[in-house]
């Protein structure tokens, strides 16, 4: 049994690894200490497993394409007075082998055995394939 777990989330408002990176770098999604974060309504019940080495895997246009290690979970209060969870992330995105994923709401737990592998260091620098092509290649097992 795994000692840690991951989260998986559709990237809403960005349509590529590059656009998520630019949005996070803009300061729009940062904590007071300058780290990127994603604020969500629900607090993960499996907090200890996530913080034991988990990442958030980002889905763009039906494909898991990158991940970010999760550093901590912070309690934040919105302007509406409702307490939320800020998932604080390591800066920088790590590209993974594209893997198809159907749409879903919110975030989900992702077992390490189901997570796509990181791309090699040389492939991290490659230009992203168009989503349709990457999806088709992933479905037939080429990627």
ROTI-84746 format. One line per field, with one value per residue (C-alpha): x negated, y, z; chain. Coordinates in steps of 0.2 Angstrom, whole numbers. Layout:
BEGIN
px <- X|...
py <- Y|...
pz <- Z|...
chaine <- A|...
This chain:
BEGIN
px <- 0|-6|-11|-6|7|9|23|29|38|44|35|49|45|29|28|9|-6|-13|3|4|-14|-12|4|-5|-20|-9|-6|13|12|-1|-2|-9|-26|-26|-22|-10|7|24|38|52|68|65|52|44|48|32|21|7|5|5|-9|-19|-25|-10|-8|6|8|15|27|29|41|44|25|15|0|-10|-11|-17|-23|-12|-21|-7|11|16|33|38|54|62|70|87|81|80|65|56|40|26|15|-2|-13|-32|-36|-38|-28|-35|-29|-22|-18|-1|13|32|44|62|70|74|78|67|51|50|37|25|15|-3|-1|11|1|-7|-26|-37|-45|-63|-74|-77|-58|-54|-61|-51|-37|-20|-10|7|19|29|13|6|23|24|6|9|25|15|1|-13|-15
py <- 0|17|29|44|50|63|74|77|93|100|116|129|145|139|128|122|119|136|146|138|142|160|162|156|167|182|182|179|162|165|164|178|170|170|151|146|139|133|137|125|124|106|101|84|71|62|77|66|55|70|79|63|66|69|81|89|82|95|90|101|98|80|75|75|84|90|90|100|93|99|108|111|115|132|138|153|164|171|188|179|174|155|145|136|126|133|119|127|120|119|132|125|112|95|88|70|58|64|53|54|59|62|78|78|92|98|87|69|58|49|33|34|18|27|43|45|45|61|64|62|78|80|78|91|104|98|108|102|92|98|91|81|73|69|62|50|45|42|31|19|18|28|41
pz <- 0|-4|10|0|-13|-26|-32|-50|-55|-72|-75|-77|-86|-94|-109|-108|-97|-103|-99|-82|-79|-85|-74|-58|-62|-64|-45|-47|-38|-25|-6|4|4|-15|-18|-31|-24|-29|-18|-16|-6|1|13|8|21|17|21|29|13|2|12|13|-5|-16|-31|-40|-58|-70|-84|-100|-114|-108|-105|-89|-95|-79|-60|-46|-29|-15|-1|12|14|21|28|20|22|7|5|8|26|20|25|11|8|-2|-9|-9|-23|-27|-41|-58|-68|-71|-88|-88|-101|-108|-102|-107|-93|-94|-87|-69|-56|-42|-38|-35|-26|-38|-33|-37|-47|-58|-61|-77|-77|-78|-95|-96|-93|-112|-116|-102|-114|-130|-137|-132|-145|-150|-138|-151|-157|-140|-135|-150|-147|-128|-132|-143|-131|-141|-128
chaine <- A|A|A|A|A|A|A|A|A|A|A|A|A|A|A|A|A|A|A|A|A|A|A|A|A|A|A|A|A|A|A|A|A|A|A|A|A|A|A|A|A|A|A|A|A|A|A|A|A|A|A|A|A|A|A|A|A|A|A|A|A|A|A|A|A|A|A|A|A|A|A|A|A|A|A|A|A|A|A|A|A|A|A|A|A|A|A|A|A|A|A|A|A|A|A|A|A|A|A|A|A|A|A|A|A|A|A|A|A|A|A|A|A|A|A|A|A|A|A|A|A|A|A|A|A|A|A|A|A|A|A|A|A|A|A|A|A|A|A|A|A|A|A
